[in-house]
Amino acid sequence: MLLMILDSMKKHIYKEALHMILNKNKLKACMAKKCYNTADLSKESGLSLPTIYRIMVGRRNISIKTVGIVCKSLGVNPEDVIESY
C-alpha cells in the first residue's frame, strides 16, 4: 500500500514539473514592452496563432518548452511570466 502511495505521489510531482502556470497579466506586460500583439508573438516564436490565443485566454497548463519559446521570443526570463505561489 505504501509503495502505491509513493508511486502516485511521484507521478503527481513529475506531472507538475512538466507544466507551469503562466501569469497572463505578466505576459501581456512583457508583450507590451516589445510592442507585440498576438500575431507578432506567433510569428516571432513560431507557435501557431491558436496556441498563442489559448495561452492568452488563460489555458492554465503550458509545457516548460512552450514557456521557454515564449520567453525567448520576448527576451525575458521565465520568472518574469510564471505565476508565483
Beta strands, then each sheet from edge to edge (+ up, - down):
strand 1: 19-20
strand 2: 62-63
sheet 1: 1+ 2-
end
